[in-house]
């Protein structure tokens, strides 16, 4: 069955299922990465674990927002609860930025202090496992997000891609440290922090645009107006569009030819 034919309830259930997949995957990876970082003496991998811990918090926020946004309209929320997704997207962005700042601070302290150790093989293995699993998670979740037209699920998907990218950098840092350059481990952790912060900013920026009722990219007001003006009897149309979670609400004013009748 195509996504277009699914009911709102079925779409929300698909969103929840893929979100639970992320929570379970992140919990397992976080435990493994913290273990590998501590036992393997790798600051870069420990930072990666802290990053995954932030992912768990972000995914829980996504899950809560999906349940809130599915509530029907009421007297106090006449346009529904769709903005809960945009608000959750903003929270996810802030969590990612905070995680990036934490990694930057901890790695900078090691670089300044000069206390570094050569990472063990387990840290290298953890980086490879993370790259593979996170990229698979990104591809699965991003497809669902696009089909559901959900910004908060897409933000979660990019969170997984961010992990995959940062783990690639972590891998090379750990490998370099094992080849005789131990300073590379905390240095790479610092570089990863900038990647994390940039992705967090992008997620927060997207959410802010939605909360400020910026015109949605698709469909645009121009496309909506063009369709309306193709209708018989319509001389002019003005439309204002805004995103409400998975939906786009349109306020439209139409000028009708005074000689046009519906009889």
N, C-alpha and C positions, 0 to 999 in steps of 0.2 A: 504494500500500500504506500502511495506517495505521501510526502509530508503535507501537500496541499489538501488532501482528503481527510487528514486526521482532525479530530475535534480538539478544542482547546485543552480539555482534560487529558487527552492522549498525548498531546505535545508536552504538557507539563510533566507527565509521567516519564516520557523519554528524557526530558531534561534532568529529572531527579535521578534516573537510573545511571546516566552518564556521570552525574556529579558524585554519586556514591562510589562509582568505579574510581574516580579521582581520589576520594578520601581514603579508600582502602589501599590503593597503590602508593599514595604519599606516606601513609603510616608505616608501611613495610619498608619503603625506601629510606625514610628518615631514621628508623631504628638501625638499618644496615649502615647508613652513612655516618651516623654518630659513632657506631661501633668501630667502623673502619678508620675514622678520623682519630679516635682516641688510641686504639690499639696500634694503628699504623703511623702514629706521630705526624699526622698531616693537618696543618692549619687550614689548608685549602679545602680538604675534604670535610673537616669539621664545620667550616663556613658553609659548605654545600648542604650539610645537614641542617644548619640553622635556617637556611633558605627554604628547605623542604618543610620545616616546621611551620614557617610562615604560610606555605602553600596549603597546609592542612587547615589553618585558621581561615584563609581566604576561601577555601572550598566550602567550609561550613557556613560562611557568610552567604555564599552563592545558594546553598541549599535552603537556607532560611528565607532568602529573598524570593526564590521560586515559589515557596509555599504562601508567602504573603501576597505576591503579585497575582496569584490565581484566584484570590477572593473576588467575588462579584461586586459590582457597584453598590454603594449604599448612600444614605442621605448626606454623609460627610465627605464621601469620595465619589462624586458623580461621574468622574471619568475612569473609575476603577482604581486599582492599586498597582498599575504597571510601573509607576515611577520607582517602586521598591527595587526593581532590577537595576535602574540607573544609579540609585543610591548605593546599592550593594557593589556595583562596579567601581564606584568612587572609593568605597572602603577597601576593596581588593587592591586598587592602585596604591592607596596609602600604606597598606600592609606590606606590599612589595617594596615600596620606597624605604620604609623603616627597616626592613630586612637588609636592603642594600647598604644603608648607613651603618647598621650593626657590623656587617662584614667588613666595611671600609675601616671602621674604628679599630676593630680587633686585629686586623691584618697590619694596619699602620703601626700599632703598638709593637708588634713583633719586628717590623722592619726597622723601627727606630731603636728598639732594644738590642737588636742583632742576635737574639736567641733563636736559632733555627736548628732543626734536626732533620736527618734524611728520612723521608717517608718510607714505610714498608710496602711490600707488593700488594697487600690487601687494599690499600688506598687507591692504587692504580686500577685494580679489578673493580672496585666500587664505582669509579668514574666511568668505566666502560659500560657497566650494567645500567647506570643512571642514564647515560646517553641513549642507549637502545630503548629502554622502557619509556622514558619521557617523550621521545620522538613518536613512539607508537601511540602514547596517550594523547599527544597533541593532534595527531592526524585523526584519531577517532572522535575526539571532542570537537574539533574545529568543523568537521563535516556535520555533526549534529547541530552545532551552533548556527551554521549557515542555513541549514534546512529549517530550523525553528526561528530564524531571524532574531536571535537572542544576543544582546550585547554583553550581558553578564557571563553567559556560558563561553562566548568568544574570548572575553577577558581571561577566563580561567584557562582556556586553551593556550593563549599566548603565555600564560604563566608557566605552562608545561614546556613550551618551546624555549622560553627563557632559561629554564633549568637545563634543557638539552645543550643549548649554546654555552652556558656557563660551565657545564661539566666537560665540554670539549676543551675549553681553556684550562680547566682544572687538571685534566688529563696530561696536557703538555707541561704544565707547571710541576706536577708530581714526577713526571718522567724526567724532566730536566734536573730536578732536585736529586733524583736517584743516580743521575749521570755525573754528579759532582758539583752541582750548583744549588745548594740547599736554600739560598736566598730566593730562588724562583717560586718556592711553595707559597710563602706569604705574599710575594709580589703578585703572583697570579690571583690570589684571593682578593687583593686590592683591585686588580683589573676587572675581575668578575663583579665586584660591587658596583662599578660604573655601568655595566651592562644591566644589572638588576634595577638600578635607579632609573635608567633611561626607559626601560620597559614599563616600570611603575608609573612614570610620568605620562607616557603615552596612554595607558589605561585610564588614568585619572583625567586626562584631557578629554578623552572620548566621553566619559561619564559626565563631565562638567558641561559639555555641549548639549547633551541630552537633557540634563537638569535645567539648563537655561533655554530649553525649547528651540534650539538651533534647527534649521530646516534639515530634515533627514536627507541623506545622500541618495537613498533609493526607496520609494519613488520621490522625485523632486516635485516642487510646486509647479514647475513649468510643465512637466509631464502630465500632471493631474489636470491642469488648466487646458492643455491641448486636447485631452480626451473629452473634457466637458464641452468645449467649444465645437467639437465635431457633432454633438447632438443637435438634432433638428430643432430650430426655434431659438437656440442659444446664441445671443449676439456677443456677449462678453462675460467672462468669468474671472473671479479673484479667489485665490485659495491660500490658506495658511495651514501648513502641515507641521506636526510635532510628533515625536516618538513617545509612546507610553509602553515601555517594556518591549514585548514582541510585536506590538501593533503600532500603526501610524494613524493618528487622529487628524482629520481634515475639517477645517471650517471653511465653507465655500459660500460666496455670494454670486448669484447668477442673474444677469440681465436677459430677459426674454423679449423677443419681438412682440410688440403689442398686437400685431395682426395674427399671431400664431394661436391656434386653438388646439385643444386635445380631443375634440369631438371628431 
